[in-house]
Every structure is written in C-alpha cells, then in structure tokens.
C-alpha cells in the first residue's frame, strides 16, 4: 500500500505535509545538531485521527514520532528518516477544569503555561514549570517527565499527572491512572510518563492542580566563585529549608541574560536565586533563617525582591538565560545531568577544568536545588571538528555525573543525544529489561525509533 495514499484517506491536503518546504521546519527540534527528513507530517485535530495514523503506521511498518512544539533539547522529537511526524499542536483544548477536585483534563498539544492561566481565576495552578513553559506542550512534558525551577519542592511532571488516555504503539487505546491520587494495580501510568514516546502517544492527560502560594520570598545572592554558590545550596538544605526553587547562573550566563533582558543583576562569578513560597507565617519565618544562612555562605551582595515586579525581574533573567546564551556563540549544546546536591561544588570545579582542557567555553545555568546541571557547551558549527569536540566535552560531563553518583538526565530525557551513555549508567541486564517492556507493545520498534536505547 502506498503510505501517502493511505494518509490522504485520513487527512485533507491542508493537514498532510509532504512538500520539501513544508517538511523543513520539522527536520529538527531544539537539538539542532541533528536533522532527518520525514516522509510526511500529519496535523491531527481529533483522537480518532491520531489512532488511525498509529494503526496505519503499524500496518505498514512505518516509524512515527509524536511532536508538540519541538522544544526537546535531547533530540527526542527528531523525526525518523522516511517516517511520519504526528504533530499534535492542533489538539490544544483544555477539555475540563474542575476547581473542586483540582484537576484539569487536557489534550496533548496544550501549552504548559496555558493550564496555569486557565486555573488562575480559581486560585490554582499547574506546578511543573520547565524553562520552555510558555511554548512546550503537556504531551511532550509527559513523555520526558519534564522538570523546572520549582520542581525542587513539588516534584516532576510524574508527580502531577493523575491519568492519561493513550494510544499504544500497538494501536490499542487504553486508560492509565485516573482522577485520584491513589491507583489500583501496577503503576502503568508511572511507566508511561517519561518513556520518551517509545510506548505510544497520549491523547488526553489528567493533571493535578495546586493552590497558588499565598506568599513568595525571592532572594538573589552574588558570589565570587561558582563553587561558593554551589556550596551555599547545601547550606540552605542543611538548615532544614525546602525552597520552591534554587537556581544558579554563572558569569557567562549572567552576561548573556543581562544583554538580552536587562534584569539588573550584579556583576558576579555566580548568582544564586532562592525562592521560598507558601502560607505567609511559614514564609516569613523561613525567610529570617534563609537570610542568616546566606549571610554565612560567603555571598558579597544579597538582594530581596520587595515587590512582585522585582521578583519578576529576577526570574526574567533566569528564564531568558538559555536563549540569551545564543548571543555568545553561534551554536551551543544544552547538557542535562544530575549530581547529588552535596557534590555540586566538586562537579562545577571539574566542569571548569574540562572547559579549559577542551578549549570551549561552558556557561552554567541550572536547578541547583535538585542537583540538575545544565552546562551549555558553546561552539561554532562552521568550524571543522568543533561540534565533535563540543559533544566529547558534553560526554565527559555526563560521565562525571555518573561517577559522582548522579544521572545522565534530570529532565530533558535521553533522546538521541545521550543514548550512547546509557550503557555506562545501566548494566546490560537493566537495559535488556527496559527493552523487553518496549518490545511488548512495539515489537517493530516503530514508535520514536532510534531514541533512548544505544542500539535504537
């Protein structure tokens, strides 16, 4: 059967993209170092169209990948050469928002931030807040178990997804989880969240909403060394505090953010942002302790946001940092690894050494509270061999994370980028067990082929 002819039976011409100019925007995602040309991109508007497409791909042996806004930094939504991209941006409706039960049922193409905007009038919000929050979609957040600045206190996407209606790679439609916190039987929803599209595609997602914090206390501290800022994080946690967020930016990232949005940051080798949140009496008490801890941590300048405008200015620089680093270099790799919080200072010291050894600049912007590093390796892709050197440096950072007892990914997923390093973190038996689960629902390895596992 001609696959394009079969797809034309499902989609009108306006929602079946096959011409070269139409396919180019889908050849890559936010990891622009990789490109692949799909056979076609389809733009479903209903669950039925997604299900029919998956079943058709299974029948014809066509690989397929689901895609939202294409913000994956690990190449997780990179097309498979000659396969089908199922672009879900048109399935962007909030189907139900129940403020009494504190849940929202949404389609996979809903943008993360839109959930909180819809919940705002009810005093509620959706907690996971990746830096791509204004553009990334819930379906992608679920597939990669995305995190964000405030996941230190509230957990990752997996902690906020109650249920999902899913089309498996077999073409079967199943319901995982439900609308309550307590499930029955094996945690199959937990297996699906973070599976990076290897098991199927979410058609509907039920999200948990939380009451908006009554009070915020946002503090910015400047340090003479990156290591000093890293060690301050351990001091804050060691004092018994659990902030909503703790973020670190190094000098390069600060300069880039300042040039981009003019947040008014002090000049420093490193900045630490700490945000407390909760009920007013609790925050006020914690703020006094936090300021004592920071004063003893070696910070030479401390600012506290006195107004919501000042708080937003502090976060504006941090949120803009990733894109702002593009001002410093024509290309960069955003790495994503985790180390135990107690070893942050050691990890940062080693990254600085690796940067010098490889002759490439590294900007650091990261979720310090949960040890989730985001070193940005700067390179010029037009210079022969520089991409390969940047990838080698990024690989050394991942090995460092494993050596220190951490992980090759905190929130970006394995995708294309890190699959070669999975075997250094897991034993052959571990990987075989994971692969067996995948093959049970996708014996042809059609769903997001080539991602996660070293052999594809």
TAZIWO-V501101 format. One record per backbone hydrogen bond with DSSP energy under -1.0 kcal/mol. CO is the residue of the C=O (numbers start at 1). NH is the residue of the N-H. Records with the same first field share a line. If there is no record, write none. Layout:
CO->NH / NH
//
This chain:
2->6
3->7
4->8
7->10 / 11
12->15
13->16
15->43
17->41
19->23
20->24
23->26
24->27
27->36
30->32
31->34
37->82
40->85
41->17
42->87
46->50
47->51
48->52
49->53
50->54
51->55
52->56
53->57
54->58
55->59
56->60
57->61 / 62
63->84
64->448
65->86
67->88
74->416 / 417
75->78
80->83
83->39 / 40
84->65
85->42
86->67
88->91
90->92
91->109
93->107
96->105
98->102 / 103
102->209
103->98
104->207
105->95 / 96
106->205
107->110
108->139
110->138
111->114
112->115
113->117
114->118
115->119
116->120
119->122 / 124
120->123
123->212
125->210
129->149
130->133
132->135 / 136
133->113
136->112
137->141
138->142
139->143
140->144
141->146
142->194
143->196
146->157
148->151
150->154
151->155
156->159
157->160
160->208
162->178
163->206
164->176
165->203 / 204
166->174
167->201
168->171
172->168
174->166
176->164
186->188
187->191
188->192
189->193
192->195
195->198
199->169
201->167
204->165
205->106
206->162 / 163
207->104
210->125
215->278
217->276
218->305
219->274
220->303
221->272
222->300
223->269 / 270
225->229
226->230
227->231
228->232
229->233
231->235
232->236
233->237
234->238
235->239
236->241
237->240
245->275
246->369
247->273
248->366
249->271
250->254
251->255
252->256
253->257
254->258
255->259
256->260
257->261
258->262
269->251
270->223
271->249
272->221
273->247
274->219
275->244 / 245
276->217
278->215
279->283
280->284
281->285
282->286
283->287
284->288
285->289
286->290
287->291
288->292
289->293
290->294
291->295
292->296
294->297
301->222
303->220
307->311
308->312
309->313
310->314
311->315
312->316
313->317
314->318
315->319
316->320
318->321
320->324
321->325
323->326
324->327
325->328
331->379
333->377
337->373
338->407
340->343
341->344
343->347
344->348
345->349
346->350
347->351
348->352
349->353
350->354
351->355
352->356
353->357
354->358
355->360
361->378
363->376
364->250
366->248 / 368
367->372
368->371
371->339
372->367
373->337
374->365
375->335
376->363
377->333
379->331
380->383
383->386
385->389
386->390
387->391
388->392
389->393
390->394
391->395
392->396
393->397
394->398
395->399
396->400
397->401
398->402
399->403
400->404
401->406
402->405
407->338
414->418
415->452
418->421
421->424
422->425 / 426
427->431
428->432
429->433
430->434
431->435
432->436
433->437
434->438
435->439
436->440
438->442
442->445
446->64
448->451
451->453
453->456
456->450
//
